[in-house]
Amino acid sequence: MYVWRYILRTDIRNIFGGNMLNLVDDVRPVSEFRANAMSLISQARKNHRPIILTQHGKTSAVVVGIEEYQEMLETLEYLRKNNEAEQDIDAGKGVAHGEARKAIYARAKR
């Protein structure tokens, strides 16, 4: 289980291509986004980092490139399925490796 958690943490860090949020460049007020939407969207896509939008000094929205968004969705789906699998194993619904292997070989011989 430790190995999986390490891999998941590594995957989560890499959602944005391993690029960390830059608080100077990546946090912008909504008014600036309204005035410069195309350039900020291009920045998010080019840098593979989200743009955090603020409204009245508080965070209000995130702009993220489509590739990063798709990767986030895939990561969330992977985490959901992994969680379901761990719950099944904890509930005793898992199949031992040897049994699964035998079943796979039996199907392959048909």
Rosetta constraint file for C-alpha pairs under 8 A:
AtomPair CA 1 CA 5 HARMONIC 6.35 0.50
AtomPair CA 2 CA 6 HARMONIC 6.22 0.50
AtomPair CA 3 CA 7 HARMONIC 6.22 0.50
AtomPair CA 4 CA 8 HARMONIC 6.05 0.50
AtomPair CA 5 CA 9 HARMONIC 6.10 0.50
AtomPair CA 6 CA 10 HARMONIC 6.18 0.50
AtomPair CA 7 CA 11 HARMONIC 6.11 0.50
AtomPair CA 8 CA 12 HARMONIC 6.05 0.50
AtomPair CA 8 CA 79 HARMONIC 7.97 0.50
AtomPair CA 9 CA 13 HARMONIC 6.22 0.50
AtomPair CA 10 CA 14 HARMONIC 6.35 0.50
AtomPair CA 11 CA 15 HARMONIC 6.39 0.50
AtomPair CA 11 CA 75 HARMONIC 7.78 0.50
AtomPair CA 12 CA 75 HARMONIC 7.61 0.50
AtomPair CA 13 CA 17 HARMONIC 7.87 0.50
AtomPair CA 13 CA 18 HARMONIC 5.82 0.50
AtomPair CA 14 CA 18 HARMONIC 4.27 0.50
AtomPair CA 14 CA 19 HARMONIC 7.48 0.50
AtomPair CA 15 CA 68 HARMONIC 6.50 0.50
AtomPair CA 15 CA 71 HARMONIC 6.44 0.50
AtomPair CA 15 CA 72 HARMONIC 6.27 0.50
AtomPair CA 16 CA 20 HARMONIC 7.61 0.50
AtomPair CA 16 CA 48 HARMONIC 5.49 0.50
AtomPair CA 16 CA 49 HARMONIC 5.73 0.50
AtomPair CA 16 CA 50 HARMONIC 7.88 0.50
AtomPair CA 16 CA 68 HARMONIC 6.00 0.50
AtomPair CA 17 CA 48 HARMONIC 6.34 0.50
AtomPair CA 19 CA 47 HARMONIC 7.78 0.50
AtomPair CA 19 CA 48 HARMONIC 6.95 0.50
AtomPair CA 19 CA 49 HARMONIC 6.39 0.50
AtomPair CA 20 CA 49 HARMONIC 7.17 0.50
AtomPair CA 21 CA 26 HARMONIC 6.53 0.50
AtomPair CA 21 CA 49 HARMONIC 6.28 0.50
AtomPair CA 21 CA 50 HARMONIC 7.15 0.50
AtomPair CA 22 CA 26 HARMONIC 5.40 0.50
AtomPair CA 22 CA 27 HARMONIC 7.73 0.50
AtomPair CA 23 CA 27 HARMONIC 5.64 0.50
AtomPair CA 26 CA 49 HARMONIC 7.61 0.50
AtomPair CA 26 CA 50 HARMONIC 6.78 0.50
AtomPair CA 26 CA 51 HARMONIC 4.70 0.50
AtomPair CA 26 CA 52 HARMONIC 5.99 0.50
AtomPair CA 27 CA 51 HARMONIC 5.86 0.50
AtomPair CA 27 CA 52 HARMONIC 4.63 0.50
AtomPair CA 27 CA 53 HARMONIC 5.90 0.50
AtomPair CA 27 CA 54 HARMONIC 7.19 0.50
AtomPair CA 28 CA 32 HARMONIC 6.52 0.50
AtomPair CA 28 CA 33 HARMONIC 6.97 0.50
AtomPair CA 28 CA 51 HARMONIC 7.11 0.50
AtomPair CA 28 CA 52 HARMONIC 6.18 0.50
AtomPair CA 28 CA 53 HARMONIC 5.02 0.50
AtomPair CA 28 CA 54 HARMONIC 6.08 0.50
AtomPair CA 29 CA 33 HARMONIC 6.54 0.50
AtomPair CA 29 CA 53 HARMONIC 5.28 0.50
AtomPair CA 29 CA 54 HARMONIC 4.56 0.50
AtomPair CA 29 CA 55 HARMONIC 5.99 0.50
AtomPair CA 29 CA 57 HARMONIC 7.65 0.50
AtomPair CA 30 CA 34 HARMONIC 6.15 0.50
AtomPair CA 30 CA 53 HARMONIC 5.51 0.50
AtomPair CA 30 CA 54 HARMONIC 5.74 0.50
AtomPair CA 30 CA 55 HARMONIC 5.87 0.50
AtomPair CA 31 CA 35 HARMONIC 6.40 0.50
AtomPair CA 32 CA 36 HARMONIC 5.96 0.50
AtomPair CA 32 CA 37 HARMONIC 7.77 0.50
AtomPair CA 33 CA 37 HARMONIC 4.82 0.50
AtomPair CA 33 CA 40 HARMONIC 6.79 0.50
AtomPair CA 33 CA 53 HARMONIC 7.58 0.50
AtomPair CA 36 CA 40 HARMONIC 6.23 0.50
AtomPair CA 37 CA 41 HARMONIC 6.05 0.50
AtomPair CA 38 CA 42 HARMONIC 6.12 0.50
AtomPair CA 39 CA 43 HARMONIC 6.09 0.50
AtomPair CA 40 CA 44 HARMONIC 6.23 0.50
AtomPair CA 40 CA 51 HARMONIC 7.46 0.50
AtomPair CA 41 CA 45 HARMONIC 6.29 0.50
AtomPair CA 41 CA 63 HARMONIC 7.09 0.50
AtomPair CA 41 CA 64 HARMONIC 7.62 0.50
AtomPair CA 41 CA 65 HARMONIC 7.29 0.50
AtomPair CA 42 CA 46 HARMONIC 5.90 0.50
AtomPair CA 43 CA 47 HARMONIC 5.85 0.50
AtomPair CA 43 CA 48 HARMONIC 7.97 0.50
AtomPair CA 44 CA 48 HARMONIC 5.59 0.50
AtomPair CA 44 CA 49 HARMONIC 5.26 0.50
AtomPair CA 44 CA 50 HARMONIC 5.50 0.50
AtomPair CA 44 CA 51 HARMONIC 6.13 0.50
AtomPair CA 44 CA 63 HARMONIC 7.10 0.50
AtomPair CA 44 CA 64 HARMONIC 5.88 0.50
AtomPair CA 44 CA 65 HARMONIC 5.74 0.50
AtomPair CA 45 CA 49 HARMONIC 7.21 0.50
AtomPair CA 45 CA 64 HARMONIC 7.12 0.50
AtomPair CA 45 CA 65 HARMONIC 4.67 0.50
AtomPair CA 45 CA 66 HARMONIC 7.65 0.50
AtomPair CA 48 CA 64 HARMONIC 7.82 0.50
AtomPair CA 48 CA 65 HARMONIC 6.76 0.50
AtomPair CA 48 CA 68 HARMONIC 6.89 0.50
AtomPair CA 49 CA 64 HARMONIC 6.84 0.50
AtomPair CA 49 CA 65 HARMONIC 7.74 0.50
AtomPair CA 50 CA 62 HARMONIC 6.38 0.50
AtomPair CA 50 CA 63 HARMONIC 5.53 0.50
AtomPair CA 50 CA 64 HARMONIC 4.58 0.50
AtomPair CA 50 CA 65 HARMONIC 7.23 0.50
AtomPair CA 51 CA 62 HARMONIC 5.63 0.50
AtomPair CA 51 CA 63 HARMONIC 4.98 0.50
AtomPair CA 51 CA 64 HARMONIC 6.47 0.50
AtomPair CA 52 CA 59 HARMONIC 6.83 0.50
AtomPair CA 52 CA 60 HARMONIC 7.66 0.50
AtomPair CA 52 CA 61 HARMONIC 6.07 0.50
AtomPair CA 52 CA 62 HARMONIC 4.65 0.50
AtomPair CA 52 CA 63 HARMONIC 6.49 0.50
AtomPair CA 53 CA 59 HARMONIC 5.88 0.50
AtomPair CA 53 CA 60 HARMONIC 5.78 0.50
AtomPair CA 53 CA 61 HARMONIC 5.10 0.50
AtomPair CA 53 CA 62 HARMONIC 5.88 0.50
AtomPair CA 53 CA 63 HARMONIC 7.57 0.50
AtomPair CA 54 CA 58 HARMONIC 5.06 0.50
AtomPair CA 54 CA 59 HARMONIC 4.21 0.50
AtomPair CA 54 CA 60 HARMONIC 5.18 0.50
AtomPair CA 54 CA 61 HARMONIC 6.95 0.50
AtomPair CA 55 CA 59 HARMONIC 6.29 0.50
AtomPair CA 55 CA 60 HARMONIC 5.95 0.50
AtomPair CA 64 CA 68 HARMONIC 6.62 0.50
AtomPair CA 64 CA 69 HARMONIC 6.39 0.50
AtomPair CA 65 CA 69 HARMONIC 6.20 0.50
AtomPair CA 66 CA 70 HARMONIC 6.07 0.50
AtomPair CA 67 CA 71 HARMONIC 6.20 0.50
AtomPair CA 68 CA 72 HARMONIC 6.13 0.50
AtomPair CA 69 CA 73 HARMONIC 6.31 0.50
AtomPair CA 70 CA 74 HARMONIC 6.26 0.50
AtomPair CA 71 CA 75 HARMONIC 6.07 0.50
AtomPair CA 72 CA 76 HARMONIC 6.09 0.50
AtomPair CA 73 CA 77 HARMONIC 6.20 0.50
AtomPair CA 74 CA 78 HARMONIC 6.15 0.50
AtomPair CA 75 CA 79 HARMONIC 6.12 0.50
AtomPair CA 76 CA 80 HARMONIC 6.08 0.50
AtomPair CA 77 CA 81 HARMONIC 6.18 0.50
AtomPair CA 78 CA 82 HARMONIC 6.01 0.50
AtomPair CA 79 CA 83 HARMONIC 6.02 0.50
AtomPair CA 80 CA 84 HARMONIC 6.27 0.50
AtomPair CA 81 CA 85 HARMONIC 6.17 0.50
AtomPair CA 82 CA 86 HARMONIC 6.22 0.50
AtomPair CA 83 CA 87 HARMONIC 6.20 0.50
AtomPair CA 84 CA 88 HARMONIC 6.18 0.50
AtomPair CA 85 CA 89 HARMONIC 6.19 0.50
AtomPair CA 86 CA 90 HARMONIC 6.10 0.50
AtomPair CA 87 CA 91 HARMONIC 6.10 0.50
AtomPair CA 88 CA 92 HARMONIC 6.32 0.50
AtomPair CA 88 CA 93 HARMONIC 5.04 0.50
AtomPair CA 88 CA 94 HARMONIC 6.21 0.50
AtomPair CA 89 CA 93 HARMONIC 5.39 0.50
AtomPair CA 89 CA 94 HARMONIC 4.74 0.50
AtomPair CA 95 CA 99 HARMONIC 6.49 0.50
AtomPair CA 95 CA 100 HARMONIC 6.20 0.50
AtomPair CA 96 CA 100 HARMONIC 6.26 0.50
AtomPair CA 97 CA 101 HARMONIC 6.08 0.50
AtomPair CA 98 CA 102 HARMONIC 6.23 0.50
AtomPair CA 99 CA 103 HARMONIC 6.24 0.50
AtomPair CA 100 CA 104 HARMONIC 6.19 0.50
AtomPair CA 101 CA 105 HARMONIC 6.20 0.50
AtomPair CA 102 CA 106 HARMONIC 6.04 0.50
AtomPair CA 103 CA 107 HARMONIC 6.25 0.50
AtomPair CA 104 CA 108 HARMONIC 6.20 0.50
AtomPair CA 105 CA 109 HARMONIC 6.28 0.50
AtomPair CA 106 CA 110 HARMONIC 6.81 0.50
